[in-house]
């Protein structure tokens, strides 16, 4: 290729596995990144430590610390405390 030539290229990256959450769901405590998870039977929250795979412009990819079916608080996380009662609200598209 001559200097200054246009080149099109692609790279194969491994697929991202994990959970994509809005940035507002992420909370930091003394142990690092965490999210507030709702206990559906008691309707209370607890803080759960997570490992972040990557930070994107509008979301974070959580590599570990969550399991399928966990209900994660995505707004107002700075106002919560462990054991606080909450009401679930369905997200609107």
N, C-alpha and C positions, 0 to 999 in steps of 0.2 A: 504494500500500500504506500503510495506517495504521501509525503507530509502534507497535512491539510485535507486529505481525502475524507469524505463522509463514510462513516461505518455504522452499520446496524448490528447490534449484538444482543444476546439474551443470556441469562444465567438461570440454571435450574437450582432452586432453593428447596430445602426440605419443607414439607407442609407444616404449618403452625398447628400445634395441638395445645389445647388449653381452653380457657374461657375468656372471651372478649367482654370487657366491662367498660362502661363510660368512666372517664377520668374522675367524675364526681363520686364514684363508689369507693375510690381508694382513700384510705386513712393511714396515717403513720403514728405509731406509738413508740414507746422506748425500745421495742424489739424489732422495729422496721415496718415494712408495709403490711397492712391488714385491711380486712373488710368487715362490715357489720353484717351478721347473718341472723335471719329471723327464725326462731323456733316456731313452727306453724301450730303446734298444739298449745303452747303457752302464750303465743303472740308477744314474745319478748325477744330482745336482741342480745347477741354476745359478739365479742370481737374475735376474729379468726385470723391468725397470721397466714400470709400468702407469699409465694415466691413469684416475682414478676419476670416474665420472659422478655417482654419488650414494651416500650412506651411508644405509642403512636400519637398522631396529632390530636385525636379526639377520644382515644380509648387506650386501655392497657390490656395486655394479654397476660393472664394469670397462668403460670406453668404448673403450679401445684398449691395445695392447701384447700382447694374446693372440691366438692364432689357433685356429680350430676344431681339436680333436684334442690340444691341449696338455694334458699331465697336470700338474695343479697340486696341490701339497702343501697339505692343509687343516688339519693338526694338527701341533703340535710344531715350528713354524717357527722359534721362537727358539733351537732347539738345532742348527740346520743351518749348514753352511759350504759354500762353492763346491767342487764336485767330490766331495762326500761320497756314498758308496754308500748307496742306500736300497732297501727292498723295498716294492713296491706292495701295498696291501691294498684290497680292494673295500669300498666303503661299504655299510653295511646300512641298509635303509629304516626 
